[in-house]
C-alpha cells in the first residue's frame, strides 16, 4: 500500500471481521488512514482498510509494536471483548487518547472480576454458585459471549460443560451461574463524561440449546423495555467505572426483575451501531471513532425514524460454500438497508454452536417491529448458500 498523506489521521482498528465492518466503513467515510489488524487473511473488513496487518488482536506485544511502527493517532477495538483491554493498555503506554484506561478494561473484559464489582455495587446479576446445580450456566471467566459457555440442564451434562469452559478459558478456570429464566435484551448506550445515554434497547432472539445464547436476531423496539432495564444497565456501567465510551449490556428479564448477564465496553458485534443509527439517527460508530482520536463526542437528541428495525443473522447449511445466490433480490426487498455476506466460496460451514459461523446478516426497518422482522426474513429467504 502507498504511505498515507501526513494530513490524514492514522487509526489502528483491532479486528477486520464482520463485527468490525460498520466502524471500518465509518472510518473510510471520514477519510482516516486505517490500519486493520486481524490474523485471518480473508477477513472481510480488510476491504475497507488502507493497510492490513496479519496479527492476532489478542497478541498485545505484536499490537504494541504495530501501533508504534505505524505512528498511529488512535486505536480502537470494536465488536470483540478481549482486544478492548489490549487497545486500552497499548493506548495508555503510547499516550494515545482512549475512552477507558487499562484498569477499567480489565474489569470489563473479565467476567469473574465484573461479577465481583457488580456484587460490591449491588448491581443485580445471576448468582454465582459454589456447586454446579442444574439448571445452571457454566462459563469461561475470561472469554466473550458464547465461547466456553454451556447451558446445563442435567447432571450428566456437567462434565462436558466444565471441560469446554476450561478449554476456552485463558487461565484454565470456570464459573457457574444460576440460570435466570426469561427473555434476554440488549442495552446499547454511550457514556460521555460520566453521563449515561441509553440509545436503543433490543430484544435478543436466541436459539434453543445446543446453541443456547446465540443471537439469531436483534429486534427494536424491545417489548420488555422498562425504565428498570435501562437503570440496571446504567448501574452496571457505573460500577465498572465507565465514564466514557460505548457499552453493550446483555440483561435477562426474569421473574425477579432485571439481571445483568454481562457488560462489554465496546460496540456490539452484531451490527448494533448500524441498527441504532437506523432508528435514532445517532452515528454510534462515529462516536467510537471520536473517543479513539481524542475528539469531543456529541450525543445529539435522538429521533424515532422508524417504527421498527432488526438485524437478522443468516445461517448456512453445513458444507463447503460454492456460491451465494439471491443478493440482488434480497437488497430489493422494501425496507432492507443492508445485506452482508461474511464468507467467501471455499469456506466450510460447521454447526452453529457458538455464533462463530454465521453466514451473514440483514438490516431492515419497517413501520413496526413485526414488519421489520418480516422484511428481514423475506430478504433472508431470497439468499441461497449453495454448499457441497
C-alpha positions in Angstrom: 0.0 0.0 0.0 1.1 3.6 -0.6 2.0 5.6 2.5 -0.7 7.9 4.0 -0.6 11.6 3.5 0.5 13.4 6.6 -2.8 15.3 6.8 -4.8 12.1 7.4 -5.1 10.8 10.9 -3.9 7.2 11.3 -6.2 4.8 13.1 -5.4 1.2 14.2 -8.5 -1.0 14.3 -8.3 -4.3 16.1 -10.2 -6.8 14.1 -11.4 -6.9 10.5 -14.2 -9.5 10.8 -17.9 -9.0 10.4 -18.2 -7.3 13.8 -15.8 -4.5 12.8 -17.2 -3.7 9.3 -19.5 -1.0 10.4 -16.7 1.0 12.2 -14.3 0.4 9.3 -16.9 1.8 6.8 -17.4 4.8 9.0 -13.6 5.4 9.3 -13.3 5.3 5.5 -16.2 7.8 5.1 -14.2 10.1 7.4 -11.1 9.7 5.2 -9.0 8.3 8.1 -5.9 6.2 7.2 -6.9 2.9 8.6 -4.6 0.0 9.6 -6.6 -3.1 10.3 -5.2 -5.9 12.3 -6.6 -9.4 12.1 -5.0 -12.9 12.0 -7.4 -14.0 9.2 -6.0 -13.1 5.8 -9.6 -13.4 4.4 -11.2 -11.1 6.9 -13.9 -9.1 5.0 -13.1 -5.9 6.8 -9.7 -5.6 5.1 -11.6 -4.3 2.1 -12.2 -1.0 4.0 -8.7 -0.6 5.3 -5.8 1.3 3.7 -3.3 -1.2 5.2 -3.7 -4.6 6.7 -1.6 -6.4 9.4 -1.8 -10.1 9.8 -1.5 -10.2 13.5 -3.9 -11.5 16.2 -5.8 -8.9 18.0 -5.0 -10.8 21.2 -1.3 -10.5 20.6 -0.6 -7.5 22.8 3.2 -7.2 22.2 2.5 -7.5 18.5 -0.2 -4.9 18.6 2.1 -2.6 20.6 4.9 -2.9 18.1 2.4 -2.3 15.2 1.0 0.8 16.8 4.5 2.2 17.4 5.7 1.4 13.9 2.7 2.9 12.2 2.8 6.0 14.4 -1.0 5.9 14.9 -3.1 8.7 16.4 -5.6 6.3 17.9 -6.5 2.7 18.5 -10.0 1.2 18.7 -11.3 -2.4 19.3 -15.0 -2.6 18.3 -17.1 -5.8 18.3 -14.9 -8.1 20.5 -14.1 -8.1 24.2 -10.5 -9.1 24.8 -9.0 -6.7 22.3 -10.7 -3.9 24.3 -8.2 -4.5 27.0 -5.3 -4.7 24.5 -6.3 -1.4 22.9 -6.7 0.4 26.3 -3.3 -0.8 27.6 -1.4 0.0 24.4 -3.0 3.4 24.2 -2.1 4.1 27.8 1.6 3.2 27.2 1.8 5.2 24.0 -0.1 8.2 25.5 -2.9 7.9 22.9 -6.5 9.1 23.6 -8.8 6.3 24.7 -12.2 6.3 26.4 -11.2 3.8 29.2 -7.9 3.1 30.9 -6.3 -0.3 31.4 -7.8 -0.9 34.9 -11.3 -0.3 33.7 -10.7 -2.5 30.6 -9.6 -5.3 32.9 -12.9 -5.2 34.7 -14.9 -5.0 31.5 -13.2 -8.0 29.9 -13.1 -10.5 32.7 -16.4 -12.0 33.8 -15.3 -13.0 37.2 -14.0 -9.5 38.1 -17.1 -8.0 36.7 -19.2 -10.2 39.0 -17.1 -9.1 42.0 -17.6 -5.4 41.2 -21.3 -5.8 40.5 -21.8 -7.6 43.8 -19.9 -4.8 45.6 -22.1 -2.1 43.9 -25.3 -4.0 44.4 -26.0 -4.5 40.7 -28.5 -7.3 40.1 -26.9 -10.3 38.4 -27.2 -14.1 38.2 -25.9 -15.7 41.4 -22.5 -17.4 41.3 -22.9 -21.0 42.5 -20.2 -22.6 44.6 -21.5 -26.0 43.5 -23.0 -26.5 40.0 -26.6 -27.4 40.4 -28.6 -27.8 37.1 -30.2 -25.9 35.6 -27.2 -23.6 35.5 -24.8 -21.9 33.2 -21.1 -22.8 33.0 -18.8 -20.2 31.6 -15.2 -19.4 30.9 -14.5 -16.3 33.1 -12.3 -14.5 30.5 -14.0 -15.1 27.2 -16.7 -13.1 25.5 -20.2 -14.1 24.5 -20.7 -17.8 23.9 -17.1 -19.1 23.9 -16.8 -21.8 26.7 -20.5 -21.2 27.7 -23.0 -24.1 28.2 -26.5 -24.2 29.5 -26.6 -27.3 31.7 -29.9 -28.9 32.2 -28.9 -32.2 33.8 -26.1 -33.6 36.0 -24.9 -35.7 33.1 -24.1 -32.6 31.0 -21.9 -31.0 33.7 -18.5 -32.8 33.0 -18.6 -31.8 29.3 -19.7 -28.2 30.1 -16.9 -27.8 32.6 -14.3 -29.3 30.2 -15.5 -26.9 27.5 -15.2 -23.8 29.8 -11.7 -24.8 31.0 -10.6 -25.4 27.4 -11.8 -22.0 26.3 -10.5 -20.1 29.4 -7.2 -18.3 29.3 -6.5 -19.1 32.9 -7.9 -22.7 33.0 -10.8 -22.0 35.3 -14.6 -21.8 35.0 -17.5 -20.2 36.8 -21.1 -21.4 37.4 -24.1 -19.1 37.5 -27.7 -19.7 38.3 -29.9 -19.9 35.2 -32.3 -16.9 35.0 -35.3 -18.0 33.0 -36.7 -15.2 30.9 -36.2 -13.1 27.8 -32.8 -11.5 27.1 -32.4 -7.9 26.0 -29.5 -5.7 25.0 -29.0 -2.1 26.0 -26.8 -0.1 23.5 -25.6 3.0 25.2 -22.7 5.5 25.3 -21.3 7.4 28.3 -19.8 10.9 28.0 -18.1 12.5 31.0 -20.0 10.2 33.3 -23.4 10.8 31.8 -25.1 7.5 30.6 -27.1 7.8 27.4 -29.3 4.8 26.5 -29.7 4.8 22.8 -31.6 1.6 21.9 -32.9 -1.4 23.8 -33.4 -4.5 21.6 -34.8 -8.0 22.1 -32.2 -10.6 21.6 -33.9 -13.5 19.9 -31.9 -16.7 20.6 -31.8 -20.3 19.6 -32.6 -23.1 22.0 -29.8 -25.4 23.2 -27.3 -26.6 22.0 -26.9 -23.1 20.5 -28.0 -21.5 23.8 -27.4 -17.8 23.9 -26.6 -17.5 20.2 -28.4 -14.5 18.9 -30.5 -15.1 15.8 -31.8 -11.6 15.6 -31.8 -8.2 17.5 -35.2 -6.5 17.2 -36.3 -3.0 18.1 -38.3 -1.7 19.9 -37.9 -4.1 22.8 -41.2 -5.4 24.1 -39.7 -5.8 27.5 -38.2 -2.3 27.7 -38.8 -0.7 31.0 -37.0 2.0 32.8 -35.6 -0.6 35.2 -33.8 -2.3 32.4 -32.0 1.0 31.4 -31.3 1.8 35.1 -29.8 -1.7 35.5 -27.5 -1.2 32.5 -26.5 2.3 33.8 -25.7 0.8 37.3 -23.5 -1.8 35.6 -21.6 0.8 33.6 -21.1 3.0 36.6 -20.0 0.1 38.8 -17.2 -0.7 36.3 -16.1 3.0 36.1 -17.3 3.5 32.6 -17.3 7.3 32.3 -16.7 7.4 28.6 -17.3 5.2 25.6 -19.9 2.8 24.2 -21.3 0.0 26.2 -23.2 -3.1 25.2 -25.1 -4.7 28.1 -26.9 -8.0 28.0 -29.7 -8.3 30.5 -32.1 -11.2 31.4 -35.6 -10.1 32.5 -36.6 -12.8 35.0 -39.5 -13.2 37.4 -37.5 -11.2 40.0 -36.5 -8.3 37.7 -33.6 -7.5 35.5 -30.2 -9.3 35.9 -27.0 -8.3 34.1 -25.5 -11.2 32.2 -22.5 -9.2 31.1 -21.4 -5.7 30.0 -19.0 -5.1 27.1 -17.1 -1.8 26.9 -17.4 -1.6 23.2 -19.8 -1.5 20.2 -22.0 -4.6 19.9 -20.7 -7.2 17.5 -24.0 -7.8 15.7 -24.2 -4.6 13.7 -25.9 -2.9 16.7 -24.3 0.5 15.9 -25.9 0.5 12.5 -29.3 -0.5 14.0 -29.0 2.4 16.4 -28.3 4.8 13.6 -31.2 3.4 11.6 -33.7 4.0 14.3 -32.4 7.1 16.2 -30.0 8.9 13.8 -27.2 8.7 16.3 -24.0 7.6 14.5 -22.6 5.3 17.2 -19.7 4.2 15.0 -18.6 7.8 14.6 -18.8 8.4 18.4 -16.5 5.4 18.9 -14.1 7.0 16.4 -14.3 10.3 18.2 -13.3 8.7 21.5 -10.4 6.9 19.9 -9.0 10.0 18.4 -9.5 12.4 21.3 -12.3 14.3 19.7 -15.0 15.7 22.0 -18.1 13.5 21.2 -21.5 15.0 20.9 -24.6 12.8 21.6 -27.4 14.8 20.0 -31.1 14.4 20.5 -32.2 11.0 19.4 -35.1 10.7 17.0 -37.5 7.9 16.1 -37.0 7.4 12.4 -38.9 4.1 12.0 -41.5 2.1 13.9 -39.3 -1.0 14.0 -35.9 -2.4 12.9 -34.0 -5.6 13.2 -30.7 -7.3 12.4 -31.4 -10.9 11.3 -28.4 -13.2 11.0 -28.1 -15.5 8.1 -27.3 -19.2 8.6 -26.0 -21.7 6.0 -26.2 -25.5 5.8 -23.0 -27.4 6.8 -20.5 -28.0 4.0 -18.1 -26.1 1.7 -19.6 -22.9 0.3 -19.6 -22.9 -3.5 -21.7 -19.8 -4.3 -24.1 -17.3 -2.8 -27.2 -16.5 -4.8 -30.0 -14.0 -4.5 -28.2 -11.0 -3.2 -29.8 -8.5 -5.6 -33.2 -10.0 -4.8 -32.6 -9.6 -1.0 -31.4 -6.0 -1.4 -34.6 -5.2 -3.4 -36.9 -6.1 -0.5 -38.7 -3.0 0.8 -37.1 -1.7 4.0 -33.9 -3.6 3.7 -31.0 -1.2 4.3 -28.1 -3.7 4.1 -27.3 -7.3 3.3 -23.9 -8.5 4.4 -22.4 -11.8 3.4 -19.5 -12.8 5.7 -18.0 -15.8 3.9 -16.3 -16.3 0.5 -16.5 -19.5 -1.6 -14.3 -22.2 -0.2 -15.3 -21.6 3.4 -16.5 -24.7 5.2 -19.6 -24.2 7.4 -19.9 -26.3 10.5 -22.7 -26.5 13.1 -23.8 -23.2 14.6 -22.8 -23.9 18.2 -21.4 -20.5 19.4 -22.4 -18.0 16.8 -19.0 -18.0 15.2 -20.1 -19.5 11.9 -22.9 -17.1 10.9 -23.0 -16.6 7.2 -24.2 -13.0 7.1 -26.8 -10.6 8.3 -29.7 -8.4 7.1 -30.6 -5.0 8.5 -34.2 -3.9 7.8 -36.6 -1.3 9.0 -40.4 -1.0 8.9 -43.5 0.7 10.4 -43.4 -1.8 13.3 -41.0 -4.4 14.7 -43.1 -7.2 13.2 -43.0 -5.5 9.7 -39.2 -5.0 10.0 -38.7 -8.6 11.1 -40.9 -9.8 8.2 -38.9 -7.8 5.7 -35.7 -9.2 7.0 -37.0 -12.7 6.8 -38.1 -12.1 3.2 -34.6 -11.0 2.3 -33.1 -13.9 4.2 -35.3 -16.3 2.2 -34.0 -14.8 -1.0 -30.4 -15.6 -0.1 -29.3 -19.1 -1.1 -25.9 -20.5 0.2 -25.0 -23.3 -2.2 -22.7 -25.8 -0.4 -21.1 -29.1 -1.3 
